[in-house]
Amino acid sequence: MDENSGANDNMKTISRHSFGTVDEDGFCISIIESMKEEYGLFVWPCSTILAEYVWQNKSRFSGASVVELGAGTSLPGLVAAKVGANVTLTDDATRLEVLDNIREVCGINGLKCNVIGLTWGLWDPPIFDLRPNIILGADVLYETSGFDDLFATVTFLLKRCPGSVFITAYHNRSGHHLIEFLMEKWHLKCTKLFDGFSLMPSHKASSLRESIQLAEIVLD
């Protein structure tokens, strides 16, 4: 970052996240993180775990239509784009700084992703253009007040493309009983559930200090 570019830029840093090795066609993703945002522009552990899951299942993502909800720093979506997915990165339509950051991060990584504002529970025009095979969401189950709107949006998108799946990484503290109730309400079911720690290579797992699960959710 240019040290003379202003106070906001002075609150930013670039983190780099590697996936695979040279022999595996591995790569590194650069992420702009900001000290200014309360939570939207940090790479949280859920994002790291979901991004690693995308990398480990890269053949599944290659050629897929992928939407990341509540993308923030967008690490999982960017990994999906890197392995050949057609990716749309979304965040709350009112969070213009986050959306601008997503566009900038796509640029520094040389990736062409569609970036749109998408507020959960609202049916604005952009959502009607989305037909994803795979929906990603890292740490989107963090505020219980937003769970119903999230599941409403996920259900709408799953219905747009038969056979599609919602893959999410979340903290074990995230209101399990409410999640179960809302999944039943929206006619969703969990088909796969993993311990996040078990998905990580040893050199990455050593830095995890929280209990995180990764789930695959589909229409029931």
C-alpha positions in Angstrom: 0.0 0.0 0.0 1.1 3.6 -0.7 2.0 5.0 2.8 0.9 8.5 1.6 -2.5 7.5 0.2 -4.5 8.6 3.3 -5.7 7.4 6.7 -8.0 4.7 5.3 -5.2 3.1 3.3 -3.0 3.2 6.4 -5.5 1.0 8.1 -5.2 -1.7 5.4 -2.9 -4.6 5.0 -2.5 -7.4 2.4 -2.4 -11.0 3.6 -1.4 -13.9 1.3 -3.0 -17.4 1.4 -1.4 -20.3 -0.4 -3.1 -23.4 -1.7 -1.4 -26.6 -2.8 2.2 -26.9 -4.1 3.8 -26.1 -7.4 3.5 -29.8 -8.4 -0.3 -29.5 -7.8 -0.7 -26.3 -9.8 -0.9 -24.5 -6.5 -1.3 -20.7 -6.1 -1.4 -17.8 -3.7 -4.4 -15.4 -3.2 -3.8 -11.9 -1.9 -6.4 -10.4 0.3 -6.8 -6.7 1.3 -7.8 -6.6 5.0 -8.9 -3.5 6.8 -8.7 -2.4 10.4 -11.5 0.0 9.9 -14.3 -2.5 9.3 -15.9 -4.2 12.4 -15.8 -7.6 10.8 -16.4 -7.5 7.1 -12.8 -7.1 5.8 -10.9 -9.7 7.8 -10.1 -13.2 6.8 -11.7 -15.2 9.6 -11.0 -18.9 10.2 -14.3 -20.0 8.6 -13.2 -18.4 5.4 -9.8 -20.1 5.5 -11.5 -23.5 6.1 -14.1 -23.0 3.3 -11.4 -21.8 0.9 -9.3 -24.9 1.7 -12.3 -27.1 1.0 -12.8 -25.5 -2.4 -9.2 -26.2 -3.2 -9.3 -29.8 -2.1 -12.4 -30.3 -4.3 -11.2 -28.2 -7.2 -12.4 -30.6 -9.9 -16.0 -30.2 -8.5 -15.7 -26.4 -8.8 -14.1 -26.2 -12.2 -16.7 -25.0 -14.7 -19.4 -24.6 -12.0 -21.5 -21.5 -11.4 -20.7 -20.3 -7.9 -22.2 -17.6 -5.8 -20.6 -16.5 -2.5 -23.0 -14.9 0.0 -21.7 -12.4 2.5 -18.3 -12.6 0.8 -16.4 -9.9 2.7 -12.8 -10.6 1.8 -14.0 -13.3 -0.6 -11.3 -15.9 -0.1 -13.4 -19.0 -0.8 -15.0 -17.4 -3.9 -11.6 -16.3 -5.2 -10.2 -19.8 -4.8 -13.2 -21.1 -6.7 -12.5 -18.6 -9.5 -8.8 -19.6 -9.6 -9.7 -23.3 -10.1 -12.1 -22.5 -13.0 -15.5 -21.6 -11.6 -17.7 -18.8 -12.9 -18.0 -16.8 -9.7 -20.3 -14.1 -8.4 -19.2 -12.4 -5.2 -21.9 -10.8 -3.1 -22.3 -8.8 0.0 -24.9 -6.6 1.6 -26.0 -4.0 -1.0 -25.6 -1.2 1.6 -21.9 -2.0 2.4 -20.4 -0.1 -0.5 -16.9 -0.1 1.0 -16.9 -3.9 1.2 -18.1 -4.2 -2.4 -15.4 -1.8 -3.6 -12.8 -3.9 -1.7 -14.0 -7.1 -3.3 -13.5 -5.5 -6.8 -10.1 -4.3 -5.8 -9.1 -7.8 -4.5 -10.3 -9.4 -7.8 -8.1 -7.0 -9.6 -4.9 -7.6 -7.7 -5.4 -11.4 -8.2 -6.1 -11.0 -11.9 -9.5 -12.7 -11.5 -12.7 -11.7 -13.3 -15.6 -12.2 -11.0 -19.1 -10.6 -11.0 -19.5 -8.4 -7.9 -23.0 -7.4 -6.8 -24.8 -6.1 -3.8 -27.2 -8.7 -2.4 -29.0 -8.2 0.8 -30.5 -11.4 2.3 -34.2 -11.5 2.4 -34.7 -8.8 -0.2 -35.7 -9.6 -3.8 -33.8 -7.0 -5.7 -33.3 -7.4 -9.5 -29.7 -8.9 -9.4 -30.8 -12.0 -7.5 -33.1 -13.1 -10.4 -30.0 -13.4 -12.7 -28.3 -15.9 -10.5 -28.5 -19.7 -11.1 -25.6 -21.1 -9.1 -24.7 -24.8 -8.9 -22.8 -24.1 -5.7 -23.5 -21.4 -3.0 -20.7 -20.6 -0.6 -21.0 -18.9 2.8 -18.2 -18.5 5.3 -19.2 -17.4 8.8 -22.6 -16.2 7.5 -24.3 -17.8 10.6 -23.0 -15.3 13.1 -26.0 -13.1 14.0 -29.1 -15.0 14.8 -31.3 -12.1 13.8 -30.2 -12.6 10.2 -30.6 -16.4 10.0 -34.1 -16.4 8.6 -33.3 -14.0 5.8 -30.2 -16.0 5.0 -32.1 -19.2 4.7 -34.8 -17.5 2.6 -32.1 -16.3 0.2 -30.3 -19.7 0.1 -33.6 -21.5 -0.5 -34.5 -19.2 -3.4 -31.1 -19.7 -5.0 -31.2 -23.5 -4.5 -34.6 -23.6 -6.3 -33.2 -21.7 -9.2 -30.9 -24.6 -10.1 -32.0 -28.2 -9.4 -29.3 -30.2 -7.8 -27.5 -27.2 -6.4 -25.8 -27.1 -2.9 -25.1 -24.6 -0.2 -21.7 -25.1 1.4 -21.0 -23.2 4.6 -18.4 -23.1 7.4 -19.6 -21.8 10.8 -18.6 -21.7 14.4 -20.1 -24.4 16.7 -21.4 -21.6 18.9 -23.8 -20.5 16.1 -27.4 -21.1 17.4 -27.8 -24.8 16.5 -31.4 -25.1 17.6 -32.4 -22.1 15.5 -30.5 -23.4 12.5 -32.3 -26.8 12.8 -35.7 -25.0 13.1 -35.1 -22.8 10.1 -33.8 -25.7 8.0 -37.0 -27.5 8.7 -39.1 -24.3 8.0 -37.4 -23.8 4.6 -37.4 -27.5 3.7 -33.6 -27.9 3.7 -31.4 -30.8 4.9 -27.8 -31.3 5.7 -26.1 -34.0 3.6 -22.5 -33.7 4.7 -21.0 -32.4 8.0 -17.2 -32.1 8.6 -15.1 -30.9 11.5 -13.2 -27.9 10.0 -10.0 -28.8 11.8 -9.8 -32.2 10.0 -10.0 -30.6 6.6 -6.9 -28.5 7.1 -3.3 -29.4 6.2 -1.2 -29.7 9.4 0.7 -26.4 8.8 -2.6 -24.6 8.6 -4.5 -26.5 11.3 -1.9 -25.6 13.9 -3.1 -22.0 13.8 -6.8 -22.8 14.4 -8.1 -22.2 18.0 -11.8 -22.5 17.4 -14.3 -25.2 16.8 -15.7 -24.8 13.3 -17.9 -27.1 11.2 -18.5 -27.3 7.5 -21.8 -28.4 6.1 -23.4 -29.1 2.8 -27.1 -28.2 2.6 -29.6 -29.0 -0.1 -33.3 -28.8 -0.7 -35.2 -31.6 1.2 
